[in-house]
């Protein structure tokens, strides 16, 4: 598993946390983080970091 150390998500078909290829950029990403605890933790940390930048949570 390759580790992506860049802060930018340049490739929507690759997981920004581990670099693995996703089946799709939307549902495939959700499936991927559901199946990979490290990526889910990374996503939750990222989401927590940007939560104050948004006027409330997104609804999706």
Rosetta blueprint (number, residue, H / E / L):
1 X L
2 X L
3 X L
4 X L
5 X L
6 X L
7 X L
8 X L
9 X L
10 X L
11 X L
12 X L
13 X L
14 X E
15 X L
16 X L
17 X L
18 X L
19 X L
20 X L
21 X E
22 X L
23 X L
24 X L
25 X L
26 X L
27 X H
28 X H
29 X H
30 X H
31 X H
32 X H
33 X H
34 X H
35 X H
36 X L
37 X H
38 X H
39 X H
40 X H
41 X H
42 X H
43 X H
44 X H
45 X H
46 X H
47 X H
48 X H
49 X H
50 X H
51 X H
52 X H
53 X H
54 X L
55 X L
56 X L
57 X L
58 X L
59 X L
60 X L
